[in-house]
Amino acid sequence: LVLGHVAGARRADRVCVMKNGRVVGTARTSDVTQDEVLGMIILGKCPPGAIPGPGALKIAA
């Protein structure tokens, strides 16, 4: 299911976010907040509750 809005994703068990054709991350909807999902969509930032994909923003340690 492809959605153009975050609210509908709350009905799913899992969410997978893509940015620029690459997976940012995948998570159970119960493990991430709506703000974290928006961060994945807008910034490409993968939150702690998600499994990062190859499109996730790399942050230097």
N, CA, C and O atoms as CSV, one atom per row, in Angstrom:
chain,resi,resn,atom,element,x,y,z
A,1,LEU,N,N,0.846,-1.173,0.000
A,1,LEU,CA,C,0.000,0.000,0.000
A,1,LEU,C,C,0.887,1.230,0.000
A,1,LEU,O,O,1.748,1.367,0.868
A,2,VAL,N,N,0.697,2.108,-0.937
A,2,VAL,CA,C,1.462,3.346,-1.017
A,2,VAL,C,C,0.551,4.487,-0.597
A,2,VAL,O,O,-0.536,4.668,-1.146
A,3,LEU,N,N,1.011,5.249,0.383
A,3,LEU,CA,C,0.211,6.357,0.894
A,3,LEU,C,C,0.957,7.668,0.714
A,3,LEU,O,O,2.186,7.713,0.784
A,4,GLY,N,N,0.211,8.717,0.485
A,4,GLY,CA,C,0.790,10.050,0.378
A,4,GLY,C,C,0.601,10.858,1.640
A,4,GLY,O,O,0.901,12.051,1.664
A,5,HIS,N,N,0.104,10.219,2.698
A,5,HIS,CA,C,-0.098,10.927,3.963
A,5,HIS,C,C,0.241,9.995,5.121
A,5,HIS,O,O,0.085,8.778,5.014
A,6,VAL,N,N,0.701,10.565,6.216
A,6,VAL,CA,C,1.167,9.781,7.360
A,6,VAL,C,C,0.018,9.181,8.157
A,6,VAL,O,O,0.149,8.073,8.676
A,7,ALA,N,N,-1.092,9.877,8.266
A,7,ALA,CA,C,-2.202,9.426,9.115
A,7,ALA,C,C,-2.695,8.029,8.732
A,7,ALA,O,O,-2.996,7.230,9.619
A,8,GLY,N,N,-2.785,7.720,7.466
A,8,GLY,CA,C,-3.258,6.416,7.016
A,8,GLY,C,C,-2.310,5.288,7.363
A,8,GLY,O,O,-2.734,4.140,7.488
A,9,ALA,N,N,-1.035,5.596,7.520
A,9,ALA,CA,C,-0.036,4.574,7.837
A,9,ALA,C,C,-0.228,4.010,9.238
A,9,ALA,O,O,0.242,2.907,9.517
A,10,ARG,N,N,-0.896,4.725,10.117
A,10,ARG,CA,C,-1.110,4.254,11.488
A,10,ARG,C,C,-2.000,3.015,11.517
A,10,ARG,O,O,-2.019,2.295,12.516
A,11,ARG,N,N,-2.722,2.760,10.459
A,11,ARG,CA,C,-3.590,1.579,10.387
A,11,ARG,C,C,-2.819,0.319,10.021
A,11,ARG,O,O,-3.336,-0.790,10.161
A,12,ALA,N,N,-1.603,0.480,9.561
A,12,ALA,CA,C,-0.775,-0.656,9.147
A,12,ALA,C,C,0.036,-1.183,10.331
A,12,ALA,O,O,0.174,-0.505,11.349
A,13,ASP,N,N,0.569,-2.394,10.188
A,13,ASP,CA,C,1.440,-2.969,11.218
A,13,ASP,C,C,2.867,-2.447,11.092
A,13,ASP,O,O,3.573,-2.281,12.087
A,14,ARG,N,N,3.279,-2.190,9.848
A,14,ARG,CA,C,4.645,-1.741,9.573
A,14,ARG,C,C,4.618,-0.576,8.601
A,14,ARG,O,O,3.667,-0.400,7.840
A,15,VAL,N,N,5.679,0.213,8.640
A,15,VAL,CA,C,5.830,1.319,7.709
A,15,VAL,C,C,7.230,1.225,7.099
A,15,VAL,O,O,8.208,0.946,7.793
A,16,CYS,N,N,7.304,1.462,5.802
A,16,CYS,CA,C,8.578,1.489,5.087
A,16,CYS,C,C,8.624,2.816,4.345
A,16,CYS,O,O,7.754,3.105,3.524
A,17,VAL,N,N,9.638,3.621,4.634
A,17,VAL,CA,C,9.727,4.955,4.045
A,17,VAL,C,C,10.820,4.977,2.990
A,17,VAL,O,O,11.940,4.519,3.217
A,18,MET,N,N,10.465,5.526,1.820
A,18,MET,CA,C,11.432,5.714,0.741
A,18,MET,C,C,11.607,7.199,0.485
A,18,MET,O,O,10.656,7.975,0.584
A,19,LYS,N,N,12.826,7.586,0.155
A,19,LYS,CA,C,13.138,8.968,-0.209
A,19,LYS,C,C,14.076,8.901,-1.405
A,19,LYS,O,O,15.103,8.223,-1.362
A,20,ASN,N,N,13.723,9.596,-2.456
A,20,ASN,CA,C,14.527,9.600,-3.682
A,20,ASN,C,C,14.772,8.192,-4.220
A,20,ASN,O,O,15.852,7.891,-4.728
A,21,GLY,N,N,13.759,7.332,-4.105
A,21,GLY,CA,C,13.841,5.983,-4.649
A,21,GLY,C,C,14.640,4.993,-3.819
A,21,GLY,O,O,14.891,3.876,-4.272
A,22,ARG,N,N,15.046,5.374,-2.613
A,22,ARG,CA,C,15.824,4.487,-1.743
A,22,ARG,C,C,15.126,4.336,-0.398
A,22,ARG,O,O,14.515,5.280,0.104
A,23,VAL,N,N,15.222,3.150,0.176
A,23,VAL,CA,C,14.587,2.890,1.472
A,23,VAL,C,C,15.370,3.599,2.576
A,23,VAL,O,O,16.570,3.385,2.742
A,24,VAL,N,N,14.669,4.443,3.323
A,24,VAL,CA,C,15.263,5.122,4.477
A,24,VAL,C,C,15.234,4.188,5.677
A,24,VAL,O,O,16.220,4.060,6.402
A,25,GLY,N,N,14.092,3.536,5.879
A,25,GLY,CA,C,13.973,2.625,7.007
A,25,GLY,C,C,12.629,1.934,7.041
A,25,GLY,O,O,11.680,2.339,6.370
A,26,THR,N,N,12.570,0.879,7.840
A,26,THR,CA,C,11.358,0.096,8.032
A,26,THR,C,C,11.163,-0.080,9.532
A,26,THR,O,O,12.120,-0.324,10.267
A,27,ALA,N,N,9.903,0.048,9.984
A,27,ALA,CA,C,9.631,-0.092,11.418
A,27,ALA,C,C,8.207,-0.550,11.650
A,27,ALA,O,O,7.331,-0.361,10.807
A,28,ARG,N,N,7.987,-1.161,12.818
A,28,ARG,CA,C,6.619,-1.430,13.245
A,28,ARG,C,C,6.022,-0.085,13.638
A,28,ARG,O,O,6.697,0.729,14.268
A,29,THR,N,N,4.789,0.154,13.282
A,29,THR,CA,C,4.168,1.445,13.589
A,29,THR,C,C,4.101,1.687,15.094
A,29,THR,O,O,4.069,2.836,15.532
A,30,SER,N,N,4.081,0.632,15.878
A,30,SER,CA,C,4.055,0.790,17.337
A,30,SER,C,C,5.413,1.218,17.899
A,30,SER,O,O,5.491,1.653,19.048
A,31,ASP,N,N,6.483,1.102,17.105
A,31,ASP,CA,C,7.834,1.440,17.568
A,31,ASP,C,C,8.290,2.844,17.194
A,31,ASP,O,O,9.331,3.298,17.669
A,32,VAL,N,N,7.531,3.537,16.352
A,32,VAL,CA,C,7.913,4.887,15.927
A,32,VAL,C,C,6.736,5.842,16.082
A,32,VAL,O,O,5.575,5.446,15.980
A,33,THR,N,N,7.059,7.104,16.330
A,33,THR,CA,C,6.022,8.126,16.442
A,33,THR,C,C,5.751,8.729,15.070
A,33,THR,O,O,6.510,8.517,14.124
A,34,GLN,N,N,4.674,9.474,14.976
A,34,GLN,CA,C,4.353,10.149,13.721
A,34,GLN,C,C,5.454,11.148,13.372
A,34,GLN,O,O,5.799,11.299,12.200
A,35,ASP,N,N,6.010,11.831,14.372
A,35,ASP,CA,C,7.099,12.775,14.125
A,35,ASP,C,C,8.345,12.067,13.596
A,35,ASP,O,O,9.046,12.606,12.739
A,36,GLU,N,N,8.623,10.872,14.097
A,36,GLU,CA,C,9.777,10.114,13.606
A,36,GLU,C,C,9.566,9.682,12.158
A,36,GLU,O,O,10.505,9.698,11.362
A,37,VAL,N,N,8.349,9.299,11.815
A,37,VAL,CA,C,8.041,8.932,10.428
A,37,VAL,C,C,8.204,10.156,9.532
A,37,VAL,O,O,8.746,10.050,8.432
A,38,LEU,N,N,7.744,11.307,9.992
A,38,LEU,CA,C,7.923,12.539,9.215
A,38,LEU,C,C,9.404,12.859,9.039
A,38,LEU,O,O,9.810,13.326,7.974
A,39,GLY,N,N,10.216,12.617,10.065
A,39,GLY,CA,C,11.660,12.819,9.955
A,39,GLY,C,C,12.282,11.902,8.917
A,39,GLY,O,O,13.220,12.286,8.219
A,40,MET,N,N,11.758,10.692,8.818
A,40,MET,CA,C,12.234,9.760,7.798
A,40,MET,C,C,11.881,10.283,6.406
A,40,MET,O,O,12.694,10.230,5.484
A,41,ILE,N,N,10.651,10.790,6.271
A,41,ILE,CA,C,10.175,11.270,4.976
A,41,ILE,C,C,10.908,12.538,4.552
A,41,ILE,O,O,11.389,12.631,3.423
A,42,ILE,N,N,10.993,13.509,5.451
A,42,ILE,CA,C,11.529,14.829,5.105
A,42,ILE,C,C,13.052,14.865,5.123
A,42,ILE,O,O,13.672,15.390,4.198
A,43,LEU,N,N,13.660,14.309,6.173
A,43,LEU,CA,C,15.107,14.408,6.351
A,43,LEU,C,C,15.888,13.172,5.924
A,43,LEU,O,O,17.097,13.242,5.706
A,44,GLY,N,N,15.193,12.032,5.803
A,44,GLY,CA,C,15.893,10.786,5.510
A,44,GLY,C,C,16.579,10.229,6.744
A,44,GLY,O,O,17.494,9.413,6.632
A,45,LYS,N,N,16.139,10.666,7.931
A,45,LYS,CA,C,16.738,10.267,9.208
A,45,LYS,C,C,16.020,9.041,9.757
A,45,LYS,O,O,14.797,9.053,9.898
A,46,CYS,N,N,16.755,7.999,10.063
A,46,CYS,CA,C,16.176,6.757,10.568
A,46,CYS,C,C,16.184,6.777,12.096
A,46,CYS,O,O,17.255,6.854,12.697
A,47,PRO,N,N,15.009,6.710,12.741
A,47,PRO,CA,C,14.940,6.761,14.202
A,47,PRO,C,C,15.396,5.449,14.843
A,47,PRO,O,O,15.496,4.431,14.159
A,48,PRO,N,N,15.674,5.464,16.160
A,48,PRO,CA,C,16.147,4.263,16.857
A,48,PRO,C,C,15.228,3.043,16.738
A,48,PRO,O,O,15.721,1.915,16.751
A,49,GLY,N,N,13.920,3.230,16.625
A,49,GLY,CA,C,12.998,2.099,16.555
A,49,GLY,C,C,12.874,1.470,15.181
A,49,GLY,O,O,12.103,0.526,15.005
A,50,ALA,N,N,13.618,1.972,14.199
A,50,ALA,CA,C,13.499,1.492,12.819
A,50,ALA,C,C,14.783,0.807,12.356
A,50,ALA,O,O,15.862,1.036,12.904
A,51,ILE,N,N,14.642,-0.034,11.339
A,51,ILE,CA,C,15.790,-0.693,10.712
A,51,ILE,C,C,16.219,0.184,9.539
A,51,ILE,O,O,15.440,0.375,8.605
A,52,PRO,N,N,17.445,0.725,9.565
A,52,PRO,CA,C,17.873,1.617,8.488
A,52,PRO,C,C,18.049,0.896,7.157
A,52,PRO,O,O,18.430,-0.274,7.104
A,53,GLY,N,N,17.763,1.624,6.093
A,53,GLY,CA,C,17.969,1.127,4.744
A,53,GLY,C,C,19.117,1.876,4.098
A,53,GLY,O,O,19.714,2.745,4.735
A,54,PRO,N,N,19.444,1.564,2.849
A,54,PRO,CA,C,20.564,2.210,2.168
A,54,PRO,C,C,20.355,3.702,1.919
A,54,PRO,O,O,21.317,4.423,1.653
A,55,GLY,N,N,19.110,4.175,2.002
A,55,GLY,CA,C,18.837,5.592,1.775
A,55,GLY,C,C,18.827,6.421,3.037
A,55,GLY,O,O,18.529,7.614,2.986
A,56,ALA,N,N,19.148,5.812,4.183
A,56,ALA,CA,C,19.130,6.536,5.458
A,56,ALA,C,C,20.277,7.534,5.522
A,56,ALA,O,O,21.377,7.282,5.030
A,57,LEU,N,N,19.991,8.670,6.140
A,57,LEU,CA,C,20.981,9.711,6.352
A,57,LEU,C,C,22.095,9.169,7.230
A,57,LEU,O,O,21.831,8.604,8.292
A,58,LYS,N,N,23.329,9.336,6.800
A,58,LYS,CA,C,24.480,8.870,7.579
A,58,LYS,C,C,24.944,10.011,8.481
A,58,LYS,O,O,25.242,11.108,8.009
A,59,ILE,N,N,25.001,9.735,9.794
A,59,ILE,CA,C,25.433,10.744,10.758
A,59,ILE,C,C,26.780,10.315,11.321
A,59,ILE,O,O,26.931,9.203,11.827
A,60,ALA,N,N,27.766,11.224,11.226
A,60,ALA,CA,C,29.104,10.914,11.730
A,60,ALA,C,C,29.087,10.815,13.248
A,60,ALA,O,O,28.385,11.568,13.922
A,61,ALA,N,N,29.863,9.882,13.778
A,61,ALA,CA,C,29.913,9.679,15.238
A,61,ALA,C,C,30.820,10.665,15.914
A,61,ALA,O,O,30.970,10.628,17.135
